[in-house]
Amino acid sequence: MKDIRPCNLCGEKEDLKLLFTKNSHLIIRCNSCKLVYVNSIPTMKELEEIYSEGFFSKGIKFKGGANNPTFLNAQNRLNKILRLPGIGLNQWLDIGCATGEFIYHSKSYVKETLGIEFSKFAAQQAEALYGVKVVNADFREAELNTNYYDVITAWDFIEHIKDPLESFEKIASLLKPGGYLILSTGDVDTISSKVAGKFWHLMI
C-alpha cells in the first residue's frame, strides 16, 4: 500500500489493510501476521506529551490507594505468578510499571524489584506513593543486566511501543535461563473491540 509503512513484526509490505483513521492516525492491519498498528510513529516529544500527568489522571485507574482497580489487579496478578512452578524470587523487573502498584505488592516476596517507566510523572508517583525503585527511561535505552531476572512483567506495555520485536529480543537477553516473561495486552479481535471500532478505548 502506498505511503503505508511495512509491518515491523513480520516485514509484510503489500498485504496491509487500512482499518480506519482516528485522531489523524491511520490504523493498519497486517493480513499476514494480524498485527494492528498505527502508521505514523509519534515523535519522542509527542510521546512525552501523551504519557504526561493527564494520561494518568483520567478515571480512577491510577488514583492510588488500596481500593483502586490497578492496586487490586496487581495483587491478583501477583498471587497467580507466585503459584507458577519453579518461580524465582531473587530479581524481578516490571517494564512500563506506571505508578508502581505491581512492584509495591511484589517487593514483599522478592529480594530485588525494579521498574522501568517512560513517563516521568508516573515514575515519580511510583516512588512517592509506594517507595519502590523505578528507572525513568525508554526501555530500549535502559542499561540492565543480561541473564539476570527471574521474572519480567510487562502489563499493557507491548501495545504502546514502536518496535515490539526489538523489545522482545531485549527481554529475552535479560531473562535468566528458565525465567518467566509475563505480559498482558488488549485483544483487537474481541467482540467489544470489533463493535466499538475506532472508538475502542484502547485505540489511540
Secondary structure as UniProt FT lines:
FT   TURN            2..3
FT   TURN            8..10
FT   STRAND          16..22
FT   TURN            23..24
FT   STRAND          25..30
FT   TURN            31..33
FT   STRAND          36..38
FT   HELIX           44..50
FT   HELIX           53..56
FT   TURN            59..62
FT   TURN            66..67
FT   HELIX           69..81
FT   TURN            82..83
FT   TURN            85..86
FT   STRAND          91..95
FT   TURN            98..99
FT   HELIX           101..106
FT   TURN            107..109
FT   STRAND          112..117
FT   HELIX           120..130
FT   STRAND          134..136
FT   TURN            139..141
FT   TURN            146..147
FT   STRAND          149..155
FT   HELIX           158..160
FT   HELIX           164..174
FT   STRAND          175..184
FT   TURN            188..189
FT   HELIX           191..196
FT   HELIX           197..199
FT   TURN            201..202
//
